[in-house]
């Protein structure tokens, strides 16, 4: 019964992530990382990777974190969203050079050199996500922002294209801001 409740809670977070209408109160009681994880789970469905990393051809997806991350306690969201056909695993990655080898998505937390990190991942098929201020403007692919007491996203389509990824138009429609520079 506890497992059923947990799955229902995860589904509720995923749905709230889909409509991007997450109230600030979630952030206030420590749930912000779970909301961001639900968004990231949905990015898996709205982003297309090139053949070698195509989601349809794999049974495991690594969602990595780099640096001090605000989603480190959200691994259960990915575990609960996993199915028999597709396992979502959250991996704390310490080495930037390892990210390209196995990560589909990397959440970039606080680190010393954001510009260097983004430059080294620029042409790699890894979706870069962060809640750092101005992330998408600085060349990141999807940045979390707070607007009107809700968690929203900004999407940098130029950075996504440079990495060989494609984003579904539905994701662009719900973005607070689409950046093409």
C-alpha positions in Angstrom: 0.0 0.0 0.0 2.9 2.4 0.8 4.4 1.6 -2.7 1.1 2.5 -4.3 0.9 5.8 -2.4 4.5 6.6 -3.4 3.8 5.9 -7.1 0.7 8.1 -6.9 2.7 10.9 -5.4 5.3 10.6 -8.2 2.6 10.6 -10.8 1.1 13.7 -9.3 4.5 15.4 -9.4 5.0 14.4 -13.0 1.6 15.7 -14.0 2.3 19.0 -12.2 5.6 19.1 -14.1 3.8 18.6 -17.4 1.6 21.6 -16.9 4.3 23.7 -15.3 1.9 25.0 -12.7 3.8 24.1 -9.6 3.0 26.4 -6.7 5.7 28.0 -4.6 4.5 26.2 -1.5 6.2 23.0 -2.9 9.5 24.8 -2.8 8.8 26.1 0.7 8.4 22.7 2.3 11.4 21.1 0.7 9.7 19.6 -2.3 11.4 21.8 -5.0 14.0 19.1 -5.8 11.2 16.6 -6.4 9.4 19.0 -8.7 12.5 19.6 -10.7 13.1 15.8 -10.9 9.5 15.4 -12.3 10.3 18.0 -14.9 13.5 16.2 -15.8 11.7 12.9 -16.1 9.3 14.7 -18.6 12.3 16.0 -20.6 13.1 12.4 -21.4 9.8 12.2 -23.3 10.2 15.6 -25.1 13.8 15.4 -26.3 15.1 13.2 -29.0 18.7 12.0 -28.9 20.8 10.9 -31.9 20.9 7.2 -32.8 23.6 6.0 -30.5 21.8 7.5 -27.5 18.2 7.1 -28.7 15.9 6.4 -25.8 13.9 3.9 -27.8 17.0 1.7 -28.3 18.1 1.7 -24.7 17.0 0.0 -21.5 18.8 2.4 -19.1 19.1 6.1 -19.0 21.6 7.9 -16.7 20.5 11.2 -15.3 23.6 12.7 -13.9 24.3 15.5 -11.4 27.5 17.5 -11.4 28.6 19.8 -8.6 26.5 20.6 -5.6 23.0 19.9 -6.9 19.6 20.9 -5.6 18.1 17.6 -6.9 20.5 15.1 -5.2 17.7 13.9 -2.9 15.3 13.1 -5.8 16.6 9.7 -7.0 13.4 8.1 -5.8 11.4 10.0 -8.5 13.5 8.4 -11.2 13.4 5.0 -9.6 9.6 5.1 -9.2 9.2 6.3 -12.8 11.3 3.4 -14.1 9.6 0.5 -15.9 10.6 -3.0 -16.9 11.6 -1.6 -20.3 13.3 1.6 -19.2 15.3 2.1 -16.1 16.1 5.7 -15.0 19.1 6.0 -12.8 20.4 9.1 -11.0 24.2 9.2 -10.9 26.3 11.7 -9.0 29.2 12.4 -11.4 32.4 13.9 -10.2 34.4 14.0 -13.4 33.2 16.1 -16.3 35.0 13.8 -18.7 32.7 10.9 -17.7 29.5 12.6 -18.5 29.7 12.2 -22.2 30.3 8.5 -21.8 27.0 7.6 -20.2 24.8 10.5 -19.3 21.7 11.5 -21.3 20.9 14.4 -19.0 23.2 16.3 -16.6 21.9 18.6 -13.9 24.7 21.1 -13.4 24.8 22.3 -9.8 27.0 24.9 -8.2 30.6 24.5 -9.6 33.5 26.7 -10.1 33.4 27.2 -13.8 30.1 27.0 -15.5 31.4 28.3 -18.8 34.1 25.7 -19.0 31.6 22.9 -18.2 29.1 24.1 -20.9 32.0 24.5 -23.5 33.2 21.0 -22.9 29.7 19.5 -23.4 28.6 21.9 -26.2 28.7 19.4 -29.1 27.9 16.3 -27.0 24.5 14.7 -27.1 23.9 15.4 -23.4 20.9 17.6 -22.3 22.3 20.2 -19.9 19.8 21.4 -17.2 20.3 23.7 -14.2 18.6 26.0 -11.8 21.6 28.4 -11.8 20.6 32.0 -12.6 20.7 32.8 -16.3 21.7 29.3 -17.2 19.9 29.1 -20.6 21.2 32.6 -21.5 24.8 31.5 -20.8 24.5 28.5 -23.2 22.8 25.9 -21.1 20.0 24.0 -22.7 17.2 24.1 -20.1 17.1 26.4 -17.1 14.7 26.3 -14.2 13.4 29.7 -13.1 10.8 30.9 -10.7 8.1 33.2 -12.1 4.8 34.1 -10.5 5.5 31.8 -7.6 5.9 28.8 -10.0 8.8 26.8 -11.3 9.1 27.4 -15.1 11.7 26.6 -17.7 13.8 28.6 -20.2 14.9 26.6 -23.3 18.0 27.5 -25.4 17.2 25.9 -28.8 20.6 26.8 -30.3 22.5 24.9 -27.6 20.1 22.0 -28.0 20.7 21.9 -31.8 24.5 22.2 -31.4 24.5 19.0 -29.3 22.6 17.1 -32.0 19.4 16.9 -29.9 15.9 17.8 -31.0 13.2 19.2 -28.7 9.5 18.6 -29.2 7.5 21.7 -30.0 5.2 21.0 -26.9 8.1 21.7 -24.6 8.8 25.0 -26.4 5.2 26.0 -26.0 5.3 25.7 -22.2 8.6 27.4 -21.8 8.6 30.8 -20.2 11.3 31.9 -22.6 12.9 30.3 -25.7 16.4 31.5 -26.5 18.0 31.0 -29.9 21.4 32.5 -29.4 
